[in-house]
Amino acid sequence: MSEIILRAENLCKYYAGVRANHEVSFDLRKGEIHALIGPNGAGKSTTVAQLSGELDSTSGRIFLEQTEITGMPTHQRALFGVSRSFQVNSVFEEMTVLDNFGLAVQAHRGHSFRFWSPVRKHGSINQEALQLATQFGLERELDSLAGTLAHGEKRQLEVGLTLAGDPSVLLLDEPMAGIGSGGSKKLTELLDELRGRYSILLVEHDMDAVFTLADRISVLVYGEIIATGSVEEIRNDRRVQQAYLGEEDA
């Protein structure tokens, strides 16, 4: 896992003198799960938004393998293989689980949407949608409206949608948010099965999930990365203990 697939160099984002993040540099290696952790307001979501193209950086550069993608819009980065999930569910709640997956597959293939044309009539799209639903444990919910799913299942669906189009990089922004211990355990197991097949940047507050999944961890505090290392290195880093891990509300 030494090949670098995504690299951030000195990313900064300022709002009218307020520093959201400053000189953020780290890399994501091919096939690894790299966790980005830190207290609320540390700049984690800002950093993910910069990487995905949803937020322009004040300064700094981003590379996908050898290609600089700093100025690319979100949709172009997606075509290059960068896919993102969000802190809040972003699914079509009035559509079925299968049609959510099918629409995502259709979009990544560049088909005209022909909205409301049943995905199931398109054999290859339908087959890929079925595979994604099965991979994320939703094969029994294919005909259920996404809006009727339990919160944990919605998170499974949303993370599963990021796999449509077989991206090379997954940016997962707090996938465990609000799903409880049972849902977190299930989603942790599903993400662990993706290890090695995808390169994953995981922003997460659930430290059990982080310590289970992460190959490496970077710690962001007050907009700056104060440490990067293995799980054990981060556990034993005094700066991290004082700034983050020692806090009761992390």
Buried (B, 14 or more C-beta within 10 A) or exposed (E): BEEBBBBBBEBBBBEEEEBBBBEBBBBBBBBBBBBBBBBEEBBBBBBBBBBBBBBEBBEBBBBBBEEEBBEBEBEEBBEBBBBBBBBEBEBBEEBBBBBBBBBBBBBBEEEEEEEEEEBBEBEEBBEBBBBBBBBBBBBEBBEBBBEEBEEBBBBBBBBBBBBBBEBBBBBBBBBBBBBEEEBBBBBBEBBEEBBEEBBBBBBBBBBEBBBBBBBBBBBBBBBBBBBBBEBEEBBEBEEBEEBBBEEEEE
